[in-house]
Amino acid sequence: MRLFEGTPLDRPPTCETCGELEEQCVCPPPEKVWAPPEKQTARLAVEKRKKGKVVTVVRGLKEEESDLPELLTKLKSTCGAGGTLKDDIIELQGNHLDRVRGLLSDIGYRLKG
């Protein structure tokens, strides 16, 4: 619901590209532009969680600069392990530091840890 919806001051939202109403706009959605991996630094670590579980953690990559869900999928398939994405942090189950380091360096990320 818009602030002035239903009043004479109401201005329906319009498309920034063509100027049509958003309901009538046929413009394709804008594509996201990712920062190149060479300009991003991934921080790698192995952490121990409760009950002795070991987790490989990738920090330092921002979601607005890189496609983290796609990167998580690549890492999970490479390591053959489960994982999740929490607040721009990729977590993989198990100690897969060497495999993660190899994949990220092949893609072109700078690494620390």
Contacts in CASP RR format, 6 or more apart in sequence:
PFRMAT RR
TARGET T0000
AUTHOR 0000-0000-0000
METHOD contacts of the structure
MODEL  1
MRLFEGTPLDRPPTCETCGELEEQCVCPPPEKVWAPPEKQTARLAVEKRK
KGKVVTVVRGLKEEESDLPELLTKLKSTCGAGGTLKDDIIELQGNHLDRV
RGLLSDIGYRLKG
2 10 0 8 1.000
2 12 0 8 1.000
2 13 0 8 1.000
4 10 0 8 1.000
4 11 0 8 1.000
12 21 0 8 1.000
12 22 0 8 1.000
12 23 0 8 1.000
13 21 0 8 1.000
13 22 0 8 1.000
14 20 0 8 1.000
14 21 0 8 1.000
14 22 0 8 1.000
14 25 0 8 1.000
15 21 0 8 1.000
15 22 0 8 1.000
15 25 0 8 1.000
15 27 0 8 1.000
17 25 0 8 1.000
17 27 0 8 1.000
18 25 0 8 1.000
18 26 0 8 1.000
18 27 0 8 1.000
19 25 0 8 1.000
20 26 0 8 1.000
32 67 0 8 1.000
34 65 0 8 1.000
34 66 0 8 1.000
34 67 0 8 1.000
35 65 0 8 1.000
35 66 0 8 1.000
37 66 0 8 1.000
37 107 0 8 1.000
37 108 0 8 1.000
37 109 0 8 1.000
38 108 0 8 1.000
38 109 0 8 1.000
38 110 0 8 1.000
40 60 0 8 1.000
40 61 0 8 1.000
40 62 0 8 1.000
40 65 0 8 1.000
40 66 0 8 1.000
40 109 0 8 1.000
40 110 0 8 1.000
41 60 0 8 1.000
41 109 0 8 1.000
41 110 0 8 1.000
41 111 0 8 1.000
41 112 0 8 1.000
42 58 0 8 1.000
42 59 0 8 1.000
42 60 0 8 1.000
42 61 0 8 1.000
42 104 0 8 1.000
42 109 0 8 1.000
42 110 0 8 1.000
42 111 0 8 1.000
42 112 0 8 1.000
43 58 0 8 1.000
43 59 0 8 1.000
43 60 0 8 1.000
43 111 0 8 1.000
43 112 0 8 1.000
43 113 0 8 1.000
44 56 0 8 1.000
44 57 0 8 1.000
44 58 0 8 1.000
44 97 0 8 1.000
44 100 0 8 1.000
44 101 0 8 1.000
44 104 0 8 1.000
44 111 0 8 1.000
44 112 0 8 1.000
44 113 0 8 1.000
45 56 0 8 1.000
45 57 0 8 1.000
45 59 0 8 1.000
45 113 0 8 1.000
46 54 0 8 1.000
46 55 0 8 1.000
46 56 0 8 1.000
46 57 0 8 1.000
46 94 0 8 1.000
46 95 0 8 1.000
46 97 0 8 1.000
47 54 0 8 1.000
47 55 0 8 1.000
47 57 0 8 1.000
48 54 0 8 1.000
48 55 0 8 1.000
49 55 0 8 1.000
53 93 0 8 1.000
53 94 0 8 1.000
54 94 0 8 1.000
54 95 0 8 1.000
55 91 0 8 1.000
55 92 0 8 1.000
55 93 0 8 1.000
55 94 0 8 1.000
56 79 0 8 1.000
56 91 0 8 1.000
56 92 0 8 1.000
56 93 0 8 1.000
56 94 0 8 1.000
56 95 0 8 1.000
56 96 0 8 1.000
56 97 0 8 1.000
56 100 0 8 1.000
57 89 0 8 1.000
57 90 0 8 1.000
57 91 0 8 1.000
57 92 0 8 1.000
58 75 0 8 1.000
58 89 0 8 1.000
58 90 0 8 1.000
58 91 0 8 1.000
58 92 0 8 1.000
58 100 0 8 1.000
58 104 0 8 1.000
59 88 0 8 1.000
59 89 0 8 1.000
60 88 0 8 1.000
61 68 0 8 1.000
61 71 0 8 1.000
61 88 0 8 1.000
61 90 0 8 1.000
61 109 0 8 1.000
62 88 0 8 1.000
63 88 0 8 1.000
68 85 0 8 1.000
68 88 0 8 1.000
68 90 0 8 1.000
69 85 0 8 1.000
71 90 0 8 1.000
71 107 0 8 1.000
72 83 0 8 1.000
72 84 0 8 1.000
72 85 0 8 1.000
72 90 0 8 1.000
74 103 0 8 1.000
75 83 0 8 1.000
75 90 0 8 1.000
75 92 0 8 1.000
75 96 0 8 1.000
75 100 0 8 1.000
75 103 0 8 1.000
76 82 0 8 1.000
76 83 0 8 1.000
76 92 0 8 1.000
78 99 0 8 1.000
78 100 0 8 1.000
78 103 0 8 1.000
79 92 0 8 1.000
79 94 0 8 1.000
79 96 0 8 1.000
79 99 0 8 1.000
79 100 0 8 1.000
81 92 0 8 1.000
81 93 0 8 1.000
81 94 0 8 1.000
81 96 0 8 1.000
82 92 0 8 1.000
82 93 0 8 1.000
83 90 0 8 1.000
83 91 0 8 1.000
83 92 0 8 1.000
83 93 0 8 1.000
84 90 0 8 1.000
84 91 0 8 1.000
85 91 0 8 1.000
92 100 0 8 1.000
101 111 0 8 1.000
104 111 0 8 1.000
105 111 0 8 1.000
END
